Amino acid sequence: MKDFAISDHPGVAAQLARLGALSVPTGRLGLEIIEGLLARLGHPERHLPPVLHVAGTNGKGSTCTYLRFMLEAQGLRVHTATKPHLVRYNERIRLAGQLISDDHLAALLAEVLDANAAGEDLGPSFFEVTTAAIFLAFARTPADACVIEVGLGGRLDATNVIPAPAATAIATLGIDHEAFLLRPEDGAPADPLARIAWEKAGITRPGSPLITLDYPAQAEEQIAALATQSPLQSPWLRRNRDWFATIAEAIHYRDAQGSLTLPLPQLAGHHQAENAALAVAILRHQSAVTISPEAMAQGIRAARWPARLQALRPGPLTALSPDRAIWLDGGHNPDAGLAIARHFAQSAPVHLIIGMLANKDPGAILTPLAGKLRSVSVVPAPGHDAHCPADFAAHTALPVQPFADVEQALRALPPEGDVLIAGSLYLAGDVLRRNGEVPD
């Protein structure tokens, strides 16, 4: 099944089986198919509540989470679309704060697939069908705002058909999904990071403010070319030029509107405070809704985002290796590896249990954690081709031990030392399911 799309609900499972037969034809990338599909559905993307549209290599999902919690703390009804799910596909779609029901999801998927089948087959992909279903749900259900996470890149992502978002934003930039985002294309920048920035900044819309972090010069040149020049001419609000945030015992934020002191989030890691600051900047530089500093503070404190340096609760899985902290992170690229390493920089070495898709860099997590590991255990990434122990051995001086699953790896650990399970969101979803922590 594409993208780990599974469900115990017969109606959803039937539609996911139809989706599983879809694929992107070799070499076909663009917005023509999603635009044609949405036209058959009455263009729901033109009838959404105010949209906050967020791209980025890492941090975009967490940024969307902070946006949702801050908007809800203001008492607003919020739709959210995030990717990927960890255990159930429903996690991707929240309608006015609630996960979409199985019956509603099944009906939406069927409607989109039937619309495609009613005429000449457009040949939509899994992501185009599911994006159209999200727009249908968001257009039909009353809400005050939509928070939509870009899936892949930005310029050609299926979500990039929203005509006039209230704001667009870009979180951190790094190298990931190289086969898609760095493929040769006439007119595209040659420098890898510049190309990534060019792809992400493709979500910019005329007149809609674009809020970003600060990036290396080659990336910012591409953003400037897209955001500040004709025909777009969008307001570009950049960190350390238009807004500022210092992270210490609190988030000290300031911009032309004034200064705020906001609490640190409960989500672990310095990078989460950075993501929260970006979310604050997004809300401060859009005009569709008004959010008070008190609601911002409340939302930052309340925000939860599973499998991002998550400390697992007591459950069937953690009981296999008791009396220690077990951390879970779905990070799988070098930028995520650096964020994880910063979190564990001052702690005692940890045991790493890693499972990673074969198309990812096996050193992405291991290299930044050099000197901070007690052991390395390798497990499969459920349902996907994954790296073998030999692939990881080239990136660490420690012995690399293979195990059939996380349970075996946990049982084999010596009694001392905390544990980090990382390398794949597919692995993270399997861990949460086995430990009874299904996201709600």
PAZA-194025 format. One record per residue (C-alpha): residue in one letter; x, z, y. Coordinates in steps of 0.05 Angstrom, whole numbers. Example, Ala and Ser with C-alpha at 12.3 -4.5 7.8 and 13.67 -1.06 7.14 Angstrom:
2
<r type="a" x="246" z="156" y="-90"/>
<r type="s" x="273" z="143" y="-21"/>
This chain:
440
<r type="m" x="0" z="0" y="0"/>
<r type="k" x="28" z="-19" y="68"/>
<r type="d" x="59" z="36" y="110"/>
<r type="f" x="42" z="92" y="61"/>
<r type="a" x="-33" z="82" y="75"/>
<r type="i" x="-70" z="124" y="25"/>
<r type="s" x="-136" z="161" y="23"/>
<r type="d" x="-176" z="202" y="-27"/>
<r type="h" x="-241" z="177" y="5"/>
<r type="p" x="-270" z="118" y="-34"/>
<r type="g" x="-294" z="81" y="28"/>
<r type="v" x="-228" z="88" y="65"/>
<r type="a" x="-189" z="71" y="1"/>
<r type="a" x="-229" z="7" y="-8"/>
<r type="q" x="-213" z="-16" y="63"/>
<r type="l" x="-140" z="4" y="57"/>
<r type="a" x="-137" z="-38" y="-6"/>
<r type="r" x="-161" z="-98" y="34"/>
<r type="l" x="-109" z="-81" y="87"/>
<r type="g" x="-55" z="-75" y="34"/>
<r type="a" x="-63" z="-149" y="19"/>
<r type="l" x="-45" z="-168" y="90"/>
<r type="s" x="26" z="-181" y="114"/>
<r type="v" x="62" z="-212" y="173"/>
<r type="p" x="80" z="-284" y="156"/>
<r type="t" x="155" z="-295" y="158"/>
<r type="g" x="179" z="-307" y="229"/>
<r type="r" x="110" z="-295" y="261"/>
<r type="l" x="112" z="-245" y="318"/>
<r type="g" x="68" z="-246" y="380"/>
<r type="l" x="3" z="-222" y="411"/>
<r type="e" x="-39" z="-284" y="397"/>
<r type="i" x="-70" z="-257" y="333"/>
<r type="i" x="-89" z="-189" y="359"/>
<r type="e" x="-118" z="-222" y="422"/>
<r type="g" x="-159" z="-269" y="379"/>
<r type="l" x="-184" z="-212" y="335"/>
<r type="l" x="-203" z="-170" y="395"/>
<r type="a" x="-241" z="-229" y="425"/>
<r type="r" x="-284" z="-233" y="362"/>
<r type="l" x="-299" z="-158" y="371"/>
<r type="g" x="-320" z="-164" y="444"/>
<r type="h" x="-253" z="-144" y="475"/>
<r type="p" x="-258" z="-68" y="466"/>
<r type="e" x="-188" z="-61" y="496"/>
<r type="r" x="-219" z="-78" y="564"/>
<r type="h" x="-268" z="-20" y="560"/>
<r type="l" x="-224" z="40" y="546"/>
<r type="p" x="-221" z="105" y="585"/>
<r type="p" x="-157" z="111" y="627"/>
<r type="v" x="-97" z="97" y="583"/>
<r type="l" x="-28" z="129" y="582"/>
<r type="h" x="15" z="81" y="541"/>
<r type="v" x="82" z="108" y="515"/>
<r type="a" x="141" z="71" y="483"/>
<r type="g" x="210" z="94" y="462"/>
<r type="t" x="258" z="97" y="404"/>
<r type="n" x="250" z="172" y="394"/>
<r type="g" x="207" z="223" y="429"/>
<r type="k" x="147" z="180" y="443"/>
<r type="g" x="103" z="215" y="391"/>
<r type="s" x="122" z="284" y="418"/>
<r type="t" x="112" z="260" y="490"/>
<r type="c" x="42" z="236" y="470"/>
<r type="t" x="29" z="304" y="438"/>
<r type="y" x="47" z="341" y="502"/>
<r type="l" x="2" z="293" y="542"/>
<r type="r" x="-56" z="307" y="495"/>
<r type="f" x="-48" z="382" y="497"/>
<r type="m" x="-41" z="385" y="573"/>
<r type="l" x="-101" z="340" y="584"/>
<r type="e" x="-142" z="382" y="535"/>
<r type="a" x="-119" z="446" y="570"/>
<r type="q" x="-151" z="417" y="632"/>
<r type="g" x="-216" z="413" y="593"/>
<r type="l" x="-215" z="337" y="585"/>
<r type="r" x="-236" z="296" y="525"/>
<r type="v" x="-177" z="257" y="499"/>
<r type="h" x="-169" z="200" y="450"/>
<r type="t" x="-101" z="194" y="418"/>
<r type="a" x="-68" z="140" y="375"/>
<r type="t" x="-2" z="159" y="345"/>
<r type="k" x="43" z="131" y="289"/>
<r type="p" x="58" z="140" y="233"/>
<r type="h" x="14" z="188" y="195"/>
<r type="l" x="46" z="239" y="148"/>
<r type="v" x="-6" z="252" y="95"/>
<r type="r" x="-72" z="218" y="112"/>
<r type="y" x="-83" z="155" y="153"/>
<r type="n" x="-136" z="192" y="194"/>
<r type="e" x="-80" z="229" y="230"/>
<r type="r" x="-67" z="167" y="272"/>
<r type="i" x="-134" z="169" y="307"/>
<r type="r" x="-164" z="227" y="346"/>
<r type="l" x="-231" z="216" y="380"/>
<r type="a" x="-245" z="265" y="436"/>
<r type="g" x="-196" z="313" y="404"/>
<r type="q" x="-220" z="308" y="331"/>
<r type="l" x="-188" z="270" y="274"/>
<r type="i" x="-231" z="210" y="258"/>
<r type="s" x="-277" z="222" y="199"/>
<r type="d" x="-268" z="184" y="134"/>
<r type="d" x="-336" z="150" y="139"/>
<r type="h" x="-323" z="128" y="211"/>
<r type="l" x="-254" z="102" y="194"/>
<r type="a" x="-280" z="63" y="134"/>
<r type="a" x="-335" z="31" y="176"/>
<r type="l" x="-287" z="11" y="232"/>
<r type="l" x="-236" z="-20" y="185"/>
<r type="a" x="-292" z="-58" y="149"/>
<r type="e" x="-319" z="-83" y="215"/>
<r type="v" x="-252" z="-111" y="237"/>
<r type="l" x="-236" z="-142" y="170"/>
<r type="d" x="-306" z="-173" y="166"/>
<r type="a" x="-298" z="-201" y="237"/>
<r type="n" x="-235" z="-236" y="215"/>
<r type="a" x="-269" z="-262" y="152"/>
<r type="a" x="-330" z="-287" y="191"/>
<r type="g" x="-292" z="-346" y="220"/>
<r type="e" x="-227" z="-382" y="209"/>
<r type="d" x="-178" z="-331" y="180"/>
<r type="l" x="-133" z="-310" y="237"/>
<r type="g" x="-81" z="-282" y="188"/>
<r type="p" x="-77" z="-213" y="220"/>
<r type="s" x="-27" z="-161" y="197"/>
<r type="f" x="-41" z="-90" y="175"/>
<r type="f" x="-21" z="-65" y="244"/>
<r type="e" x="-64" z="-115" y="282"/>
<r type="v" x="-126" z="-96" y="242"/>
<r type="t" x="-115" z="-22" y="250"/>
<r type="t" x="-100" z="-28" y="324"/>
<r type="a" x="-165" z="-67" y="334"/>
<r type="a" x="-202" z="-12" y="297"/>
<r type="i" x="-171" z="40" y="343"/>
<r type="f" x="-193" z="2" y="405"/>
<r type="l" x="-263" z="-4" y="378"/>
<r type="a" x="-267" z="71" y="366"/>
<r type="f" x="-238" z="88" y="434"/>
<r type="a" x="-285" z="41" y="471"/>
<r type="r" x="-347" z="67" y="437"/>
<r type="t" x="-334" z="142" y="441"/>
<r type="p" x="-337" z="175" y="510"/>
<r type="a" x="-273" z="207" y="534"/>
<r type="d" x="-235" z="221" y="598"/>
<r type="a" x="-168" z="192" y="577"/>
<r type="c" x="-131" z="156" y="521"/>
<r type="v" x="-60" z="170" y="499"/>
<r type="i" x="-32" z="111" y="459"/>
<r type="e" x="36" z="109" y="426"/>
<r type="v" x="70" z="42" y="417"/>
<r type="g" x="84" z="26" y="344"/>
<r type="l" x="145" z="-19" y="345"/>
<r type="g" x="183" z="-42" y="406"/>
<r type="g" x="133" z="-54" y="461"/>
<r type="r" x="133" z="-126" y="485"/>
<r type="l" x="102" z="-154" y="421"/>
<r type="d" x="70" z="-90" y="393"/>
<r type="a" x="-3" z="-98" y="376"/>
<r type="t" x="-22" z="-43" y="427"/>
<r type="n" x="7" z="-84" y="484"/>
<r type="v" x="-58" z="-118" y="503"/>
<r type="i" x="-84" z="-63" y="549"/>
<r type="p" x="-96" z="-98" y="615"/>
<r type="a" x="-89" z="-41" y="665"/>
<r type="p" x="-63" z="26" y="638"/>
<r type="a" x="-64" z="86" y="683"/>
<r type="a" x="10" z="93" y="669"/>
<r type="t" x="63" z="67" y="621"/>
<r type="a" x="125" z="106" y="600"/>
<r type="i" x="188" z="100" y="559"/>
<r type="a" x="220" z="159" y="523"/>
<r type="t" x="291" z="157" y="495"/>
<r type="l" x="325" z="91" y="479"/>
<r type="g" x="368" z="80" y="417"/>
<r type="i" x="382" z="29" y="363"/>
<r type="d" x="329" z="26" y="308"/>
<r type="h" x="287" z="-27" y="273"/>
<r type="e" x="344" z="-76" y="284"/>
<r type="a" x="314" z="-130" y="240"/>
<r type="f" x="255" z="-136" y="288"/>
<r type="l" x="281" z="-113" y="355"/>
<r type="l" x="350" z="-145" y="353"/>
<r type="r" x="332" z="-211" y="320"/>
<r type="p" x="360" z="-272" y="357"/>
<r type="e" x="313" z="-300" y="410"/>
<r type="d" x="324" z="-347" y="468"/>
<r type="g" x="325" z="-310" y="534"/>
<r type="a" x="334" z="-241" y="504"/>
<r type="p" x="392" z="-197" y="526"/>
<r type="a" x="453" z="-199" y="481"/>
<r type="d" x="474" z="-126" y="488"/>
<r type="p" x="436" z="-85" y="436"/>
<r type="l" x="415" z="-27" y="481"/>
<r type="a" x="395" z="-76" y="537"/>
<r type="r" x="354" z="-114" y="486"/>
<r type="i" x="319" z="-50" y="463"/>
<r type="a" x="303" z="-33" y="536"/>
<r type="w" x="277" z="-103" y="548"/>
<r type="e" x="230" z="-97" y="488"/>
<r type="k" x="205" z="-27" y="507"/>
<r type="a" x="195" z="-45" y="581"/>
<r type="g" x="150" z="-102" y="559"/>
<r type="i" x="91" z="-54" y="563"/>
<r type="t" x="97" z="-53" y="639"/>
<r type="r" x="35" z="-78" y="675"/>
<r type="p" x="25" z="-101" y="748"/>
<r type="g" x="10" z="-41" y="792"/>
<r type="s" x="12" z="10" y="736"/>
<r type="p" x="67" z="62" y="746"/>
<r type="l" x="124" z="61" y="696"/>
<r type="i" x="156" z="130" y="683"/>
<r type="t" x="223" z="133" y="648"/>
<r type="l" x="283" z="176" y="633"/>
<r type="d" x="351" z="154" y="660"/>
<r type="y" x="390" z="106" y="615"/>
<r type="p" x="457" z="71" y="613"/>
<r type="a" x="466" z="16" y="665"/>
<r type="q" x="454" z="-43" y="618"/>
<r type="a" x="387" z="-14" y="598"/>
<r type="e" x="365" z="2" y="669"/>
<r type="e" x="382" z="-68" y="692"/>
<r type="q" x="332" z="-96" y="643"/>
<r type="i" x="278" z="-46" y="663"/>
<r type="a" x="290" z="-61" y="736"/>
<r type="a" x="284" z="-136" y="724"/>
<r type="l" x="217" z="-127" y="690"/>
<r type="a" x="186" z="-71" y="730"/>
<r type="t" x="207" z="-84" y="802"/>
<r type="q" x="207" z="-159" y="807"/>
<r type="s" x="151" z="-210" y="813"/>
<r type="p" x="101" z="-219" y="781"/>
<r type="l" x="97" z="-147" y="757"/>
<r type="q" x="122" z="-106" y="816"/>
<r type="s" x="103" z="-40" y="784"/>
<r type="p" x="123" z="27" y="813"/>
<r type="w" x="182" z="52" y="772"/>
<r type="l" x="192" z="127" y="771"/>
<r type="r" x="260" z="144" y="740"/>
<r type="r" x="288" z="212" y="722"/>
<r type="n" x="344" z="236" y="768"/>
<r type="r" x="321" z="189" y="822"/>
<r type="d" x="245" z="199" y="830"/>
<r type="w" x="234" z="261" y="788"/>
<r type="f" x="281" z="315" y="763"/>
<r type="a" x="280" z="366" y="707"/>
<r type="t" x="330" z="421" y="689"/>
<r type="i" x="322" z="455" y="622"/>
<r type="a" x="346" z="527" y="618"/>
<r type="e" x="303" z="589" y="605"/>
<r type="a" x="245" z="546" y="630"/>
<r type="i" x="231" z="474" y="651"/>
<r type="h" x="247" z="468" y="725"/>
<r type="y" x="213" z="405" y="748"/>
<r type="r" x="210" z="373" y="817"/>
<r type="d" x="189" z="308" y="849"/>
<r type="a" x="162" z="285" y="917"/>
<r type="q" x="99" z="326" y="906"/>
<r type="g" x="137" z="392" y="898"/>
<r type="s" x="168" z="437" y="846"/>
<r type="l" x="142" z="469" y="782"/>
<r type="t" x="169" z="521" y="735"/>
<r type="l" x="139" z="510" y="666"/>
<r type="p" x="150" z="546" y="599"/>
<r type="l" x="193" z="520" y="543"/>
<r type="p" x="152" z="490" y="486"/>
<r type="q" x="143" z="523" y="419"/>
<r type="l" x="168" z="460" y="385"/>
<r type="a" x="241" z="471" y="366"/>
<r type="g" x="299" z="434" y="397"/>
<r type="h" x="325" z="421" y="468"/>
<r type="h" x="299" z="350" y="463"/>
<r type="q" x="228" z="376" y="459"/>
<r type="a" x="234" z="407" y="528"/>
<r type="e" x="259" z="339" y="552"/>
<r type="n" x="198" z="305" y="521"/>
<r type="a" x="153" z="356" y="554"/>
<r type="a" x="185" z="342" y="622"/>
<r type="l" x="173" z="268" y="613"/>
<r type="a" x="99" z="282" y="597"/>
<r type="v" x="95" z="323" y="661"/>
<r type="a" x="125" z="266" y="701"/>
<r type="i" x="74" z="217" y="671"/>
<r type="l" x="16" z="261" y="691"/>
<r type="r" x="45" z="273" y="761"/>
<r type="h" x="52" z="198" y="774"/>
<r type="q" x="-16" z="172" y="751"/>
<r type="s" x="-80" z="178" y="790"/>
<r type="a" x="-135" z="171" y="738"/>
<r type="v" x="-141" z="245" y="722"/>
<r type="t" x="-118" z="309" y="757"/>
<r type="i" x="-81" z="362" y="716"/>
<r type="s" x="-64" z="430" y="745"/>
<r type="p" x="3" z="464" y="736"/>
<r type="e" x="-33" z="518" y="697"/>
<r type="a" x="-61" z="467" y="647"/>
<r type="m" x="8" z="436" y="641"/>
<r type="a" x="38" z="504" y="624"/>
<r type="q" x="-17" z="519" y="574"/>
<r type="g" x="-11" z="451" y="541"/>
<r type="i" x="65" z="456" y="534"/>
<r type="r" x="59" z="525" y="501"/>
<r type="a" x="3" z="502" y="454"/>
<r type="a" x="32" z="435" y="432"/>
<r type="r" x="44" z="425" y="358"/>
<r type="w" x="75" z="363" y="325"/>
<r type="p" x="88" z="365" y="250"/>
<r type="a" x="154" z="344" y="217"/>
<r type="r" x="194" z="349" y="282"/>
<r type="l" x="241" z="408" y="268"/>
<r type="q" x="182" z="443" y="237"/>
<r type="a" x="193" z="510" y="204"/>
<r type="l" x="152" z="506" y="140"/>
<r type="r" x="102" z="562" y="127"/>
<r type="p" x="99" z="600" y="62"/>
<r type="g" x="70" z="554" y="9"/>
<r type="p" x="80" z="525" y="-61"/>
<r type="l" x="142" z="488" y="-41"/>
<r type="t" x="177" z="541" y="0"/>
<r type="a" x="163" z="592" y="-55"/>
<r type="l" x="213" z="553" y="-99"/>
<r type="s" x="269" z="575" y="-53"/>
<r type="p" x="246" z="640" y="-20"/>
<r type="d" x="277" z="686" y="32"/>
<r type="r" x="305" z="630" y="75"/>
<r type="a" x="281" z="585" y="131"/>
<r type="i" x="264" z="514" y="110"/>
<r type="w" x="262" z="463" y="166"/>
<r type="l" x="230" z="395" y="162"/>
<r type="d" x="246" z="335" y="206"/>
<r type="g" x="226" z="262" y="196"/>
<r type="g" x="285" z="237" y="238"/>
<r type="h" x="321" z="176" y="209"/>
<r type="n" x="363" z="144" y="263"/>
<r type="p" x="426" z="164" y="302"/>
<r type="d" x="388" z="189" y="363"/>
<r type="a" x="346" z="235" y="318"/>
<r type="g" x="409" z="258" y="283"/>
<r type="l" x="440" z="280" y="348"/>
<r type="a" x="377" z="318" y="367"/>
<r type="i" x="377" z="354" y="300"/>
<r type="a" x="451" z="370" y="307"/>
<r type="r" x="440" z="401" y="376"/>
<r type="h" x="387" z="446" y="346"/>
<r type="f" x="434" z="472" y="291"/>
<r type="a" x="497" z="473" y="335"/>
<r type="q" x="498" z="549" y="342"/>
<r type="s" x="469" z="567" y="274"/>
<r type="a" x="503" z="579" y="207"/>
<r type="p" x="512" z="517" y="163"/>
<r type="v" x="450" z="493" y="127"/>
<r type="h" x="435" z="459" y="61"/>
<r type="l" x="412" z="387" y="73"/>
<r type="i" x="360" z="354" y="28"/>
<r type="i" x="356" z="281" y="49"/>
<r type="g" x="315" z="220" y="30"/>
<r type="m" x="322" z="157" y="71"/>
<r type="l" x="295" z="86" y="68"/>
<r type="a" x="346" z="35" y="45"/>
<r type="n" x="342" z="-3" y="111"/>
<r type="k" x="364" z="57" y="152"/>
<r type="d" x="435" z="80" y="169"/>
<r type="p" x="456" z="132" y="116"/>
<r type="g" x="503" z="164" y="166"/>
<r type="a" x="450" z="174" y="220"/>
<r type="i" x="436" z="246" y="200"/>
<r type="l" x="499" z="264" y="162"/>
<r type="t" x="550" z="244" y="215"/>
<r type="p" x="523" z="286" y="272"/>
<r type="l" x="517" z="346" y="224"/>
<r type="a" x="590" z="343" y="203"/>
<r type="g" x="615" z="414" y="195"/>
<r type="k" x="545" z="444" y="196"/>
<r type="l" x="526" z="431" y="124"/>
<r type="r" x="534" z="475" y="62"/>
<r type="s" x="511" z="421" y="13"/>
<r type="v" x="479" z="353" y="9"/>
<r type="s" x="423" z="337" y="-40"/>
<r type="v" x="393" z="267" y="-44"/>
<r type="v" x="320" z="255" y="-64"/>
<r type="p" x="276" z="192" y="-64"/>
<r type="a" x="233" z="170" y="-5"/>
<r type="p" x="166" z="169" y="-40"/>
<r type="g" x="139" z="99" y="-52"/>
<r type="h" x="197" z="63" y="-18"/>
<r type="d" x="266" z="36" y="-33"/>
<r type="a" x="315" z="91" y="-14"/>
<r type="h" x="390" z="102" y="-7"/>
<r type="c" x="426" z="127" y="-68"/>
<r type="p" x="476" z="185" y="-68"/>
<r type="a" x="536" z="138" y="-63"/>
<r type="d" x="510" z="112" y="3"/>
<r type="f" x="511" z="181" y="33"/>
<r type="a" x="577" z="201" y="1"/>
<r type="a" x="614" z="155" y="48"/>
<r type="h" x="592" z="197" y="107"/>
<r type="t" x="609" z="268" y="84"/>
<r type="a" x="666" z="305" y="51"/>
<r type="l" x="617" z="348" y="12"/>
<r type="p" x="595" z="332" y="-59"/>
<r type="v" x="529" z="293" y="-59"/>
<r type="q" x="481" z="313" y="-113"/>
<r type="p" x="420" z="271" y="-135"/>
<r type="f" x="353" z="302" y="-153"/>
<r type="a" x="287" z="272" y="-176"/>
<r type="d" x="247" z="307" y="-121"/>
<r type="v" x="249" z="361" y="-69"/>
<r type="e" x="225" z="414" y="-118"/>
<r type="q" x="286" z="403" y="-163"/>
<r type="a" x="332" z="403" y="-103"/>
<r type="l" x="304" z="469" y="-76"/>
<r type="r" x="308" z="503" y="-144"/>
<r type="a" x="382" z="484" y="-151"/>
<r type="l" x="405" z="514" y="-84"/>
<r type="p" x="448" z="576" y="-83"/>
<r type="p" x="413" z="636" y="-52"/>
<r type="e" x="447" z="638" y="16"/>
<r type="g" x="435" z="590" y="74"/>
<r type="d" x="375" z="558" y="107"/>
<r type="v" x="351" z="488" y="89"/>
<r type="l" x="338" z="424" y="127"/>
<r type="i" x="296" z="369" y="95"/>
<r type="a" x="304" z="305" y="134"/>
<r type="g" x="314" z="230" y="134"/>
<r type="s" x="245" z="199" y="128"/>
<r type="l" x="174" z="211" y="153"/>
<r type="y" x="150" z="188" y="85"/>
<r type="l" x="190" z="244" y="53"/>
<r type="a" x="164" z="292" y="107"/>
<r type="g" x="92" z="274" y="91"/>
<r type="d" x="104" z="286" y="17"/>
<r type="v" x="135" z="354" y="33"/>
<r type="l" x="76" z="375" y="76"/>
<r type="r" x="27" z="354" y="23"/>
<r type="r" x="64" z="392" y="-32"/>
<r type="n" x="68" z="454" y="12"/>
<r type="g" x="-5" z="453" y="30"/>
<r type="e" x="6" z="438" y="104"/>
<r type="v" x="-35" z="376" y="113"/>
<r type="p" x="-38" z="360" y="189"/>
<r type="d" x="-106" z="368" y="221"/>
